[in-house]
Amino acid sequence: MIGTLFAVAAVLFAIPFVPRMMPGRPAPDASPSPVREYRQAGHDAGRETRFKQQLVAQDMKATERLSRKQVERDAERFLGGGGKPGSVESLLTTHPEIEYVEWNFGNKTDKASDKTVDAGLMKAAEPHLAEARQLAGRQATAVGPNAASSGYSSPLFQYGGKSYFALSRKAKNGHSLVALVSSNVIQSVERHQRRNLRIVPYPAEGRYRIESVTPGTNKDTTVRKGEDNGNASHYAVDEIVVKFRKLPTERQLLQLRKELDLTVVRHTGRTFVFRSKKHETKALKAYFKEKWNPEYAEPHYMYLTNGETPAAEGGTEFVPNDTFYSEYQWNLPEIATVNGWNVTKGSKDVVVAVLDTGVQSDHPDLKERIVEGVNIVDPSAPPEDDVGHGTHVAGIIAAEINNNEGVAGMTWYTKIMPVKVLDSTGAGSTYSVAEGILWATDHGAQVINMSLGNYAEAEFLHDALKYAYERGVVIVAASGNDNTDRPGYPAAYAEVIGVSATDADETRAEYSNYGDYIDVAAPGTSIPSTYPGSQYAALSGTSMASPHVAALASLVKSAKPSLTNAQIAELLRRTAKDLGTKGKDNDFGYGQIDVRSALQAAVGTSVSLQLYPKQVRKELQKLQTATAP
């Protein structure tokens, strides 16, 4: 088991941000944009921290709106015909965030509450519930012929360090529903994103015997402030990764254990992760290089959590009916996703492995899209998400479309393979990420998404990436959220499509890393998606940009299965929308992905001949061989 042994390893590249609406969508708040204020004022560490804190607060507000709207919508549906005597408890099943609910119909009242709700909470909530009952008819909403015609939603209130709100809905027939709802998802977003944005030092120095070094060197550095993460890589101070030129014998391993007081943490083939009770990484590295001349001996680095489309009426563009699509999902129209669906909506035979914190397997917007996965952190447990990051990433790729639920993903049929390589702190080791890559490759993933990274090159990880790439897997990774041009790994490896993030105004997102290793950019700011607890949240970061690219790669693979991973990567670059400086640049690479252009190119013969000369030569050679006398 890896578990807490490797608690600080790969950074989740996600950060919170205020929604930036596209033209034709609801206008943003009149208050000044923190992004624009930040850009106009220039950059220093203190200002960057204040900027990020504003983003956290505003994204929490966006998540609150999603949370309210989700419950309000289902309350209206219940009153509009779904409710039957004794069925009010079904709301608790579909909405774990509902702590208490009462349905008043005629002279009767059905009540249900979560078994864990305590009397203190109910006492604190009673004034808000009373106001909800009294004001149920205050605001007209008129949703459907028999649905709620009015409703009320209270401000947030605190109890026991957590936040709640009360809401009510009243139907035209006089029936009403009152509920007490937990909005702990807001605190969850705040807690995780303060780490992911590096507002606080992450991981903590000294915890789990972790140390930090300047990337590309073994020079010690100390992470005292959140922004220090942008110039540091983390490793386990008492561990070493060694790839031997020849597999050691049992006798040799026993001698190593005795001589260095070692234990074998994990091993794959000729690569071993050793931990010593009396020697630190520097001493171990020197020993193995002198005595064994291995292929490499390196620190054990940590990686952190960085059918047909339904016809539209009147010849207008199809608009998915998913609850949050029209109001919040600026990202899909921005990259011409709906137009791309006219070429292909994906294939159930294409699998995207999400190497992350796991995925909520029974989320209503994801449960039909999940295939067998694995928990590398704890092999005895399923790959469930105990952080939120992996579920959010998976929803961007594959949330069910046009199902009157939550959000729309980028693909209609693509499957998600959850590979949990990061633990409950959002961290995992070189070994766990590498093992996840190997497992996903061996179990049929055609695309791998990694919204995680570090600033140190690790040959062990690179070996795993080469293994996947040589077997045809398209590999996509986020660049990072430290607003630096320092290469982040795995995004900067040649086998990987490195992704930066854009805002809705098609500028590079202020948090996004950049550099000559960036291949393409994708929307990353205030992206609504699935979240644990069958909920939804708006998050920002290159973590959110990367799955857009992975999803597009899966669509291209569906449209043209014969394309190789190298050809798919080249197609994404060639068909990207050029932004910034003309041609390839450090902010956007070749540009922001364009779903329609990429898919049309994938099936277009003339474009294919231009993009894939090697493939054409291979096909011609096959024909010549077949017709030879």
N, C-alpha and C positions, 0 to 999 in steps of 0.2 A: 504493500500500500504506500502511496505517496502521502496523501492526507496532509497533516500539519508538518511533516518533515520538509516539504517544499512549499511552505506557505507564501513565499514572496517571489513570484517569478515573472509573469508576463503582464504588462500593463494593458488594461482595457482602454481602448482609445475612444472614449465617449465623454462628451461634456454637455451640460445643459445650456439652453439658449432660448431667447424669446422668438415666437413665430414671426417670420418675415413673409408677408402675404404677396402673392403674385397679382398683377393687374387683373381686375375682374373679380377678385376675392375680397372678403371683408377687409376694410382698411385697418392698419395697425393702430395701436394707441397713439394719441397725439403727443405723448411724452417723447423727448429726444431719444434716438436710438443709441444704446451704449456702444454699439459697434462703430457707428459714425463718430461719436464723441471720442472714442479711443483712437480711431484713425487720424482724426484731425489734431489730436493733442500730442501725437507722437508716442514713443514707447519708453517706459522705464519699469523696473520691477514692481514698484509700489502701485503704479497706475494699472499695470497688467493684472495684479491681484484684485484691485477694486473692480476692474472691468469683469473679471471672471465671477466675482461675487454677485454682480448685477445679473449676469447671465444665469447663475444658479437660481436666484430669486424669481426671475421672469419665467424660467422653464418650469419652476414649481407651480407658478400660476397657470401655465398652459396645461400641465398635468392635472391640476385641480379641475379645470374646465372639462377635460376629457372624462375625468372620474364622475363628475356630476351628470354630464350628458348621457353617459352610458346607463346609469341607474334610472335617470328620468325617462329615458326612452323605453326601458323595459317595464317601468311602472305604468306608463301609458298603454303599452301593449297588453299588460295584464288587465287593466280596466276596460280595454277595448274589446274584450271577448275571451281572453285567455284565462280569466279567473273563474274558478269553481269552488264551491264550499269545500274547505279542507285543503285547498291547493296553495294557500299562501306560503306554506313552507317551501314550495318549489323555488321561490325567489331567493331563499337562503342558500339553496343548493347551487343555483346558477350565479349567485352573487355572494361569495364568501365575505365581501366587505360589508354586507348588510348585517347589523347587529340585532336589530329589532324591526318588526313590521306589523302593522295592523290594517285590516281591510274592513271597512264599514260598508255594509250593503243592506238596504232595508233597515229593519230594527236589529240586525245581527252584526257581530264583530268577530272576525277571526284574527287571532294573534299568534305570532311565532317569534322566537328569539334564539340567538346563538346560545348553545349550552354554556359557553364560557363567559357570557356577559355578566358582569358583577353588579350588585345592587348600587354601588357607589356611582358607576357610570350612568345607570338609569336615573338616579336621583339628579345628577348633574345635567342630564339630557332633558329632563321633564319640562323645564321652561321652554326649551326650543321645540319640543314635540307639541306642547300646548299651543304655541304660536303657529306651528305648521297646521294643526287641526283648524285653528280659527281662521287662518288666512289661505286655506286651500283654494278658495275661489277668487283670489285677488288678481292673478295674472292670466290673461287669456292666451292659450296656445293653439287651440283648435287643431288637433292632430287626428284625422280620420273621423268617420261619421259617428262612431260610438266611443271614441277614445276620450282621453282626458281633455276637457275644454278649459281647464284652469289649473294653476299649480303654484307652489311656493317652495323656495329653497333658502335655508337659513345661512348666515355667515358661519365660517368655521369657528368651533370652540374647542378648547383644550381640556383634556382630562388625563391624568397620569402620564403626561409628557407626549400624548398622542392627540391627533386632531380628528374631529368628527363634524358632521352636519346633519340637520334634519331636513326632510323634504316631504311634500305632500302633493298629491294629484287628485283632482276631482273630475269625474266623468259627467256628461250631460244628463245621464240617468240618475244622478245624485250619489252614486257610489264613490267612495274616496279611499285613498291609500296613503298611509303615513309611515315613514321609515326613518330609522336612525342608521346612518352610514359612516363607517370608518374611512378616513382618507389617509391611512398610513402610507399609501403609495407615494404621497408627497414627501414625507420624511425619508422614505426609502430612496427616492430620487435624489434628495438633497445629500443624504449620507454617502451614497456611492459616488455621486458626481463631484463632490468636494475632493474626494480622493482622485478620481479620474482626471479632473481638471488640474490636479497638483496644487490646489489651494492649500492643502496640508501636505507635509512630507509623507511620501508613500513609496515604498514601505518604510515603516519606522526603523531607524537605525538601532541595531542591537537585538531586535526582535527576531526570533528563530535563528540567531547567530548569523545574521546577514550583514555584509559589508558592501560598500560602494566603491567603484573605481571610475576614473576618467575613461570614457570610451576609447578603445584602441590601445590602451596601456594597462599596466597593473598598478598605476599610481593611485594610492588611496585618496578618497575625497569623502567629505561628510555632507549629507543632505540635511540641512537645518531648516530650510524653507521649501514650500511647495515648488517654486520655480527652479530650485536647484536640481530637480529631477531631469531637466532638459539637458544637463551636462553630466549625467551619471548613469552607470550601469551597475546592477546589483548582482551579487553572487553569494552562495553559501560558503562561509569562511572556513568550514571544516571539511569541504568536499572537493573532489577533483573528478573530471571526466577524462578517461584515457581510452584511446583506440590503439590497441596493440597491432603490430605487424603480423603477429602469429598468435593464435588463441593460447593463453597460458594453460598449463596443465593444472590439475587439482593440487599437485604437490607445490607448484609455484605459487598458486593462490594462497595456499595454507602458509607458505613462508612469508608472503606479503602481509598476511593478517598478523602473524606473530611479530614481524620486524617493525611494522608501522602502526600496529594496533588498529587495523582496518576492519571495516565491515563492507560487504558488497551490498549497496543499496538496491541497484537494478543493473541488468546488463542485457544487451542485444548483440548477438554475434560476438565480434571482437571488441565492442565498446562497453566499458564498465564505468559505473558511477561508484566511487569509493568514498567512505566517510571515516575519518580518523578521530580517535578520542584524545590524541596527544599532539598531532601535527596539524598546522593550518595549510591553506591552499598553496601559498608560495613555496613552502618547504616541500610539499608533496609534488608540486610541479617540477621543482629542481631535481628531486630524487628520480622521478620516472624518466625525465629527459636524459639524465646521466647514466642510469642503470639499464634502461630498457629501450631507449631510442624509438619511442612509439611514433605512429603516424601523427598523433597530436596528444597533448595533455593540456587541458584548459579548465578554467574555473567553471563551476556549475551555475551558469547565469540564470537569472530570474526574468520572467516575462509577465507583464502586468496588463490589466484591462484598460488598454488604450481602446376539340369542338370548334365552333364559330363564335366570334364575339357577337352578343345580342345586337340586333339591328336598332339603330337610334331612330326616333321619330322625326319626320320632317327633314331628313337628310342631315341632321346635326350630329356632332361627334358623340359617340357613346359615353355615358357618364355612369360609372359603377354606383350601385345603390348602397354601398357600405357606409355606415353611419358617419364616419369622420372624413370621408373622401372629399366631398365638395368644399367643406369649410376649412380643413386643416392640411390636406395632403398636397401641398404645392409642388412637392418633389416629383411626382409622377408626370404631370403635364409638362414640367420644365424639361424633361429629357425625352418627350414624345413617346411615352410608354403606350398609351392607348392606341395611337396610330401604328405602333409596332405590332400590336396584337392582330392587326389585319394580315400580317405575314405568318405569325405563329404565336400561340399562347403558351408554348412549352410542351413538355412531354413527361408523362409519368415514369418513363424509362431513364430520365436524367436525374441524377442525385447530387445535391450540393451538401458537402460535409461542413458543418459549422463547428469549428474548433474554438470552444469558448467556455462559458460557465455552465453549460447544459441548456436544455429547453424544456419548458413546461409541456409535458406530453399530452395533457388533456385540455389544453387551452381551446375554447370553442372555435377560434379562428385558425388553429394549427393542427388539431388532432388527426385530421384526415390526411395530413401531408407528411407525417413522421414515419420514417423507417427505422429499422434496428440501429441503435447506436451503442456507445460504450462509455463507461465512466473510468477514465484513466486514473483519476485521483483516488477513487475507492472502487475497485473492480467488483466488489460485492454488492454495490448499489446501482440503481438505474441512473442514467445521465440527466437527472432532474436539475432544474435551475434554482440555486439558492442565493442568487445575486440579482438577476433581472436582465443582465447584459445580453446573454445568449438568446433568451426568448425574444428580446427586442430586435436583435440582428436577424433571427429566423423569420420574424414577421415581415420585415422589409422585403425579404426574398419571396416568401411563399404564403402569406396570410390569404385565406380564402377570399375570392373575389365575387362581388355581386351576390352576397348572401345576407344582405341587410344586417350585417354584424360588423362592428368595429372598423377595421382598416382594410384596404386592398393591398395585397402584395404585388410584386412585379410579374409574377408568373402564375398561371392558372393550374398547372399540373405538376410542376417540378417538386420533387421530394426533398425533404430535409433529413440529413443524418446527423443527429446530435452526438458530438464527441466532447465530453467534458474533460478539459485539460487544465482548467483553472478552478481553484477551490472557493470556499465561501467568502474569502477575502478578496476574490478577484485576482488571484495570483497563482502561477504555476511555474514549474521548472523547465529548463532546456529539455530534460529527459521526457517530461510529460507531454510537452508540445511535440517533440520529435516522435514519440511513440504514437501520439494521436494521428500524426501525418501518415505514419506507416500503416496503422490500423485502417484508417479511412481508405487509403489506396488499395489495400488488400481486400477490402470489403465492397469495392465497386463504386466509390465516389468518382465522378468525372470532374467535379469542381470542388476546390477547398477554399473556404473563406476564413481568414484569420484577422480579426479585429483586435490585435494585441501586438506587443513588441517590446524591444529594448534597444539600446544604442551600442551593443557589443556584438561583434561577429562570433558565432559559435560554430565550429566545424561539425560538431555532432548534429546540430540542427540542420546545417547545410547538407550534410549527407542524406538526411531524411527527405529534404526538399528535392535533391537530385534524384532520389529513388522514385518519388512521386512523379516528377517531371518526365523522367525517362519512360514512364508507363502511361504517358499521355494525359496526366491530370492538369487542368488549368488551375493555377494557384494565384490567389488574390489576397493582398494584405493592406491594412491601413498604415499610413505614414506616421501618425502620432499627433499629439495635441499641444506641443510645446512651442509652436511658432518659431521653429529653428530649421536651419538647412543641414543640420547634422544628420547623416544617413541613419535611418531607423531600420532595424532588422526584425522580422524577415523581409519587410517590404523592399529593401535595397538590394536583395539578391537578384541575380540575373534571371533566375527561373521564375520570379514572382512579378505579378503586375502590381506595381506600387500605386496607391491611390491617395490623392489629397482631397480636401473638402471644399465645396462652394456654398455660398449663401444664395438666397433667392434672387439677388440682383446680379448674379453671375460674376461676382468677385471671389477671390480666394477667401475662405473663412479665416478670420483673424487668428483663431487658435491653431489652424492647420499647419503642420510641418510642410516643408517644400524642399526642393533640391533637384539636382540633375537626374536623380533616380526615379522621379515621379513619371509614371506612364500616362495616366489619365486622371481626371477629376470627376467627382459626382456630388450631388446634393448631400449635405451633412448637417444642416442647421435646422433645429426644431423639427425633427422627423417623428411623426406619431407612429407608434407600432405596438405590437403585443407586449404584455408585461405579466409577470407571475401573479397568481391569484385571479386568473382569467380577466385581468384588467388591461389598461392601455396607458402609455406614458409618452410624453414628447421629450426626446433626448437629442443632443447634438454632439458631433465629433467625427473624426475620420473613421471611427468605428461604425458610424451610420452610413458613411459614404461607401466604404468597401463593399458591403453586401449589395448595393445597387449594381456594382460592376460584376460581382459574382453571379447575380441574377441574370444580367444581360449575357454573360458567358454561357449560362445554362440555356437561355433562349436561342442563342446562336447555335449551340450544339444540337438543339432540337430541330432547328431549321435546316441544318446541314451536318448530319452526324459524321460525315467522312472527314470533316476538318480536323486537323491536329491541334494540339494545344498552342503550338507556336503560331499557327495560322489564325486561330481565334484571337490571340493576343494582338497580332499584327492588324487584324480587322478592326478591333476595338480602337486601336490607335489611329488608323487611317480614316475612320469614319467619325471620329470625335469632332465636336464643334470647337473650332479654334477660338480660344479666349486669350486675353492679355496680349503679350508681344506676339507678332505674327510668327507662326511656326512653333516648334517645340520650345517650351520655356520651363523655368524652375517652379513656377506656381501651379500650372495646370498640366504639365507634360505636353501631350499632343492636343489636349483640350478636354472639354466636358463630354461624357458619353452621350450618344444619341441613339436611342433604341430603334427608332424607325430606320435611320440610315444604316445602322449595323445589320439589321435583319434583312433589309432589301439588298444590301451588298452580299450577304451570305447566300442568298438564293439567286442573285443576278449573275448570269453567265459572263457578261462583259467585264463586270467588276471583278469577278472571281479570277478571270484570266490575268488581270493586272495584279491582283493581290497574292496569287498563289502559283507563281511560275514553277516552283519545285513540285507541287502537287500535279500540275498539268504535265510536266515531264514524266512523272511516275505513271500517270494514266496512259500517256502515249507509249511508253515503254511496255506497259502491259498489253496494249493493243498490238504492238509490233510482235511481241512474243507469241501472242495468241494466233496471229495470222501467218507467222513464219512457217515455211514448208518443212 
